[in-house]
Amino acid sequence: MEEQPIHILLFNYFSGHSTPEEEQAIWQWLEADEQHKKVFTKMSDWWATVHVPWFDSGKRADFIRHFSAVQTARNIREKRFHIHLLGKIAASLLVLVTLGAVSFQAGKQSFREEESVVFLETHVPFGGNNRITLPDETQVWINAGSTLTYTEDRKKISGK
């Protein structure tokens, strides 16, 4: 059953059109707070006073207009709940975005470190020599039995 505002439930109760589920909701509402009992008594007295058959057509509108303030406290609680819920969701999203940004930066840093690993390593066996053009357009002649290790930030030759 869809939850209806309490003033609608009470109108249905006083007019004799409430369902057992609605009556159950009213009794729970009454037991929830002593102030609710005072409001219920006031509504009941008002209903008994104005329930005259020739005023029947505007009864519902008058009742709702007269007692719509009862719903205001509940609406305020619901709005606070929604604001707190939105705050929690926003905080969670902020944490997720922050963690994502930190992870991205850490991954970027790790990738940069891996880039400086050996770019090129070549070994020339005995009995030959080799001419190599490095990625920075440097040309190197390597003699037999030598090894060239080239990284982005340094070059190392062992042999001749």
N, C-alpha and C positions, 0 to 999 in steps of 0.2 A: 504494500500500500504506500502511495506517495504521501509524505509527511506534509500536512496542511498547517497553516498558521493557526495558533491557538484560538484567536478570536473567531475564526471560521468554524472550528470544532465546537466552540461554546455556543455559537449561534445555532448550529445544527442540533446541539443538545437541548437548548432551551425551546427550540421550535418543534422538537419531537421527531427530528429526521436523522438523528445520529445512528451510526452503525455500532455494533459491539466493539469493533477495533477502535473507533473514535472515542467511545466512552472510556475504554481502557487507557488511551492516550491522555484523556482529560484527568482521570484519577491519578495517573503517574505524575502529571503536571502539578496537581494539587498537593501530592505528597512530597514533591521536590522542595517546596519552600513555603514557609508560613505566610509570606506576603501573597502568594498565589491564592491561598484560602480567603484572605481579606478581599482580594479583587473579585474572586468568584462570588462571594456574598454580595458585594456591591452590584455586580452584574445581575445576579439573581433578583435582587430587590428592584433594580431598574427595569428588568424584564417584566416583573409582576406589575409594576406601576404603569408601564406604557403599553402592555399587551391588551389593547382594546381593539375589537374587530374592525372598526372603521379606520384605524390607522395602520392596518395590516400591509398595505402596499409598499410603504416606505420603511418598514420595520428593519429589514436587513441593512439598508444603507445607513439608517440612523444608528443601528447597533455598531456597525463597523466604524463609522465616523466617531462615535462616542468612546469606543474602547480600542481603537487602533494603537494607542500608546502602549498597550500591554505588549504588543509585538516588538516595540522599539528596543527594549533591553535584550531580547533574544537576537535581534538583528545586529546589535552592537557586538555581542559575544561572537556571532558567526563571522562578522567582518574582522574582528580581532584574530580569530582563528585563521581566516584566510590570509590576513596580512602576515601572521607568524609563519604560516605554511609557505607563502611566497618568499619570505625572508630566508627560510631554511633551504628552499630550492635554489635561490640566488647564491647563497653561501656555498652550497654544494657545487654549483656550476663554476663559481669562482675558483674553488679548490681544484676542480678538474682542469680548467683552463690553465691555471698556474702550473699544475703538475705536467700538463702537456707541453707547455712552453719550456719548462726546465728540462724535460726529457728530450725535447727537440734540440735545445742548445747543447746538452751533454752529448747527444748523438752526433751533432755537427762537429763538436770539438774532437770526439773520438775519430770521426772520419778524417779530419785534418791530420791527426797524428798518424793514421794509417797511410795517408797519401805520401808521407815523407819516407816510407819504407822503400826498399830498393826499386828503382824504376827499371833499371837495366843492368844486367850482369852478363858479360861475355868473356869467354875463355878461348884463347888461341892455342892450339896444340903445338907441340914441337915440330919444326920443319915448315912453318908457314908464317905469314903475317896477314894482318887484316886492317882495312880502312873502314871506320865506322863514323856515321854522321849522327850526332846526338840530337835529342829533341830541341835543344836550344840552338841548333844549326852549327855547332862546333864539330870540326872534323878531327878525328884522332886516328893515328896509325899505331897499331899494336903489333909488337914483335912476337915471335914464337915463345911459348911458355909463359905468356903474360895473361893477367886477368884485369878487366876494367869493371869497376862497380860505379854506377852513376845514380845518384839520387838528386832530388830537386835542389838541395842545398849544398851538396858536396860531391866531388869526384875522387875516386881512389884507384890508383893503378899499382898493381903488384907485378913486378917483373920489369921488362924494358919497353 
